[in-house]
């Protein structure tokens, strides 16, 4: 069973990708690989002007699979996950995330990679990885670039979950609507006004230009954080304890090393 669905809209100008695993849209390796295959298929689509990510049901995504964060799975998981960020970087096609409900961990990181983030008032945003004794490599780079170091550190170090209104105040969200229907309507208006009248080719140059620093930072520092995660963090007792305690549904017993 496929974990994503793609629909081409606006005469093929928009690729609407829906995360849909039926249980919180967990971004596991199977879903990552499906998204990767789809993104690869878009490389030669010169008419495409926008990619839209959304979640089926009440939530955008609960995040990545905690089971796949275990030491024996972490390298393969991170490689697959980070490949998505490099592919989105290289495509340079404008991307939008439409967020409702929980948008956490790896789910928020995927949304953060988008250029435009719309949400409704049910949205809850956060990087709670610290509660598991780990950290989110992409968010550790992207959040400071998007909302500034002070606010990024607040989210990354505390693991707090914020509301849609707080996300808008932080500058994380471009718009907050009263309902999912209102969010969808606003997104449609935005697409009609700012995407459809533009050249697909020129939009890609605009994305590349706007993100020239962002892409440089991502390209240079994400491999370093991946190495820090795999070679240092996952060698500690606490990173493994945090993940195992979550899977075993118990409180972690921190060793502080």
C-alpha positions as CSV (number, residue, x, y, z in Angstrom):
1,X,0.0,0.0,0.0
2,X,1.4,3.4,-1.0
3,X,2.1,5.9,1.8
4,X,1.8,9.0,-0.3
5,X,-0.6,10.2,-3.0
6,X,0.2,12.7,-5.7
7,X,-2.3,14.7,-7.8
8,X,-1.4,17.1,-10.5
9,X,-3.5,20.2,-10.5
10,X,-3.8,23.5,-12.4
11,X,-3.2,21.9,-15.8
12,X,-0.2,20.1,-14.5
13,X,1.4,23.2,-12.9
14,X,1.0,22.0,-9.3
15,X,2.0,18.6,-7.8
16,X,0.0,18.1,-4.6
17,X,1.7,15.4,-2.5
18,X,-0.4,14.0,0.4
19,X,1.3,12.0,3.2
20,X,-1.1,9.2,4.0
21,X,-0.2,6.1,6.1
22,X,-3.5,6.0,8.0
23,X,-1.8,6.5,11.4
24,X,-0.4,9.9,11.8
25,X,1.6,10.0,8.6
26,X,4.8,8.8,10.1
27,X,7.7,9.6,7.9
28,X,9.4,6.2,7.9
29,X,11.9,4.9,5.4
30,X,9.2,3.4,3.2
31,X,7.5,6.8,2.9
32,X,10.8,8.6,2.4
33,X,11.7,6.3,-0.5
34,X,8.3,6.9,-2.1
35,X,8.7,10.6,-1.8
36,X,12.2,10.3,-3.2
37,X,11.0,8.3,-6.2
38,X,8.3,10.9,-6.8
39,X,10.6,13.9,-6.5
40,X,13.1,12.2,-8.9
41,X,10.3,11.9,-11.4
42,X,9.7,15.6,-11.3
43,X,13.3,16.5,-12.4
44,X,12.4,16.6,-16.1
45,X,9.0,18.2,-15.6
46,X,9.8,21.7,-16.9
47,X,6.1,22.8,-16.7
48,X,5.9,22.2,-12.9
49,X,5.6,25.5,-10.9
50,X,4.8,24.3,-7.4
51,X,5.0,21.3,-5.1
52,X,2.5,21.2,-2.2
53,X,2.9,18.9,0.8
54,X,-0.1,18.1,3.0
55,X,-1.2,15.3,5.4
56,X,-4.2,13.2,5.1
57,X,-6.6,13.1,8.0
58,X,-6.3,15.4,11.0
59,X,-2.5,15.7,11.1
60,X,0.3,16.7,8.8
61,X,2.8,14.2,10.4
62,X,3.7,12.9,13.9
63,X,7.3,12.8,12.6
64,X,9.8,10.2,11.7
65,X,9.7,6.6,13.0
66,X,11.2,6.3,16.5
67,X,11.9,2.7,15.8
68,X,14.1,3.7,12.9
69,X,16.1,6.0,15.2
70,X,17.6,3.0,17.0
71,X,21.4,2.7,16.6
72,X,21.3,-0.1,14.2
73,X,18.8,1.7,11.9
74,X,19.9,5.3,12.3
75,X,22.5,5.5,9.5
76,X,20.1,4.2,6.8
77,X,17.2,6.3,8.1
78,X,19.3,9.5,8.1
79,X,20.7,8.8,4.7
80,X,17.2,8.4,3.2
81,X,15.8,11.4,5.0
82,X,18.6,13.8,4.2
83,X,18.5,12.7,0.6
84,X,15.0,14.3,0.4
85,X,16.4,17.7,1.5
86,X,19.2,17.6,-1.1
87,X,16.7,16.7,-3.8
88,X,14.4,19.5,-2.9
89,X,17.4,21.8,-2.9
90,X,18.4,20.7,-6.3
91,X,14.9,20.8,-7.9
92,X,14.6,24.5,-6.9
93,X,10.8,24.2,-7.5
94,X,8.8,26.4,-5.1
95,X,7.3,24.2,-2.3
96,X,4.4,24.8,0.0
97,X,3.4,23.0,3.1
98,X,-0.2,23.0,4.3
99,X,-0.2,22.1,8.0
100,X,-3.1,20.9,10.1
101,X,-2.8,19.1,13.5
102,X,0.4,17.7,14.7
103,X,3.5,18.6,12.7
104,X,6.4,17.4,14.7
105,X,10.0,16.1,14.4
106,X,10.7,14.9,10.9
107,X,7.3,16.0,9.7
108,X,8.1,19.6,10.7
109,X,11.6,19.3,9.1
110,X,10.0,18.4,5.8
111,X,7.6,21.3,6.1
112,X,10.5,23.6,7.0
113,X,12.2,22.8,3.8
114,X,9.3,24.3,1.9
115,X,9.4,28.0,0.9
116,X,5.8,28.8,2.0
117,X,4.1,27.4,5.1
118,X,0.3,27.7,5.6
119,X,-1.5,26.4,8.6
120,X,-4.9,26.3,10.3
121,X,-5.5,26.9,14.0
122,X,-5.3,23.2,14.9
123,X,-1.6,23.1,13.9
124,X,1.0,22.2,16.6
125,X,4.6,22.6,15.7
126,X,7.7,21.3,17.4
127,X,11.0,19.5,17.4
128,X,10.7,17.2,20.5
129,X,13.7,15.1,19.7
130,X,15.5,16.2,22.9
131,X,12.9,14.3,24.9
132,X,14.3,11.1,23.3
133,X,17.9,12.2,24.0
134,X,18.7,13.1,20.4
135,X,18.6,16.1,18.1
136,X,17.2,16.9,14.7
137,X,20.0,17.5,12.1
138,X,18.0,19.3,9.4
139,X,16.0,21.5,11.8
140,X,19.2,22.4,13.7
141,X,20.3,24.1,10.4
142,X,17.0,25.3,8.9
143,X,15.3,26.8,12.0
144,X,18.0,29.4,12.7
145,X,18.0,30.4,9.0
146,X,14.3,30.8,9.0
147,X,13.4,32.3,12.4
148,X,16.7,33.4,14.0
149,X,19.1,31.7,16.4
150,X,17.3,32.7,19.7
151,X,13.9,31.4,18.7
152,X,15.4,28.3,17.0
153,X,17.4,27.5,20.2
154,X,14.3,27.8,22.2
155,X,12.5,25.2,20.2
156,X,15.5,22.9,19.7
157,X,16.8,22.8,23.3
158,X,13.4,22.7,25.1
159,X,11.6,20.5,22.6
160,X,8.4,22.5,23.3
161,X,5.4,22.3,21.1
162,X,4.0,25.6,19.9
163,X,0.6,26.7,18.5
164,X,-0.1,27.9,15.0
165,X,-0.4,31.5,16.4
166,X,3.0,31.2,18.1
167,X,4.4,29.8,14.8
168,X,3.1,32.8,13.0
169,X,4.5,35.1,15.6
170,X,7.9,33.4,15.3
171,X,7.9,34.0,11.6
172,X,7.7,30.2,11.0
173,X,4.3,30.3,9.2
174,X,3.3,32.6,6.4
175,X,-0.4,32.4,7.3
176,X,-2.8,30.9,9.8
177,X,-6.5,30.2,8.9
178,X,-9.4,29.5,11.2
179,X,-10.1,26.1,9.6
180,X,-8.6,23.6,7.1
181,X,-11.2,24.7,4.5
182,X,-10.2,28.3,5.0
183,X,-6.5,27.4,4.7
184,X,-7.1,25.5,1.5
185,X,-9.0,28.4,0.1
186,X,-6.2,30.9,1.0
187,X,-3.6,28.5,-0.5
188,X,-5.6,28.4,-3.7
189,X,-5.9,32.2,-3.9
190,X,-2.1,32.5,-3.3
191,X,-1.3,29.9,-6.0
192,X,-3.6,31.6,-8.5
193,X,-2.1,35.1,-7.7
194,X,1.6,34.3,-7.3
195,X,2.4,31.0,-9.0
196,X,0.2,30.3,-12.0
197,X,0.9,33.6,-13.8
198,X,4.7,33.1,-13.5
199,X,7.2,31.3,-15.7
200,X,8.1,27.9,-14.3
201,X,11.7,28.4,-15.4
202,X,11.9,31.9,-13.8
203,X,10.4,30.6,-10.5
204,X,13.2,28.1,-10.2
205,X,15.8,30.8,-10.7
206,X,14.0,32.9,-8.1
207,X,14.1,30.0,-5.6
208,X,17.8,29.4,-6.3
209,X,18.6,33.1,-5.9
210,X,16.5,33.5,-2.7
211,X,18.1,30.4,-1.2
212,X,21.7,30.9,-2.3
213,X,22.9,31.3,1.3
214,X,20.4,28.8,2.7
215,X,21.5,26.1,0.3
216,X,25.2,26.8,1.0
217,X,24.6,26.4,4.8
218,X,22.5,23.3,4.3
219,X,25.0,21.6,1.9
220,X,28.0,22.3,4.2
221,X,26.6,21.6,7.6
222,X,24.0,18.8,7.2
223,X,26.7,16.2,6.5
224,X,28.6,17.5,9.6
225,X,25.5,17.1,11.8
226,X,24.8,13.7,10.3
227,X,28.3,12.6,11.3
228,X,27.8,14.2,14.8
229,X,24.6,12.2,15.2
230,X,25.9,8.9,14.0
231,X,29.5,8.9,15.2
232,X,29.1,10.7,18.5
233,X,25.5,11.0,19.8
234,X,24.5,7.4,19.0
235,X,27.6,6.2,20.9
236,X,26.2,7.6,24.2
237,X,24.1,5.7,26.6
238,X,21.5,8.4,26.9
239,X,20.6,8.6,23.2
240,X,19.9,4.9,23.1
241,X,18.1,5.0,26.4
242,X,15.8,7.8,25.3
243,X,14.8,6.0,22.1
244,X,14.4,2.6,23.8
245,X,12.4,4.1,26.7
246,X,10.0,5.7,24.2
247,X,9.5,2.4,22.4
248,X,9.0,0.5,25.6
249,X,6.6,3.2,26.9
250,X,8.5,4.1,30.1
251,X,10.3,7.1,31.5
252,X,14.0,7.3,30.5
253,X,16.7,6.6,33.1
254,X,19.4,9.1,32.1
255,X,23.0,8.2,32.7
256,X,24.2,11.7,31.7
257,X,26.7,10.2,29.3
